[in-house]
């Protein structure tokens, strides 16, 4: 971010950079895929599984 942008955010909007423990964890493609698959299964269970039979 540019120095000017940081100055505006900090002084005008009173926004400061997030602390290290407040930053989101970097996700791998595998963890993103697993999260999306889990969310999709809430709406449509896997027809190959024995659940719901």
PyMOL commands that set and color helices and strands:
alter all, ss='L'
color gray80, all
select helices_A, chain A and resi 3-11+20-22+29-43
alter helices_A, ss='H'
color red, helices_A
deselect
rebuild
show_as cartoon
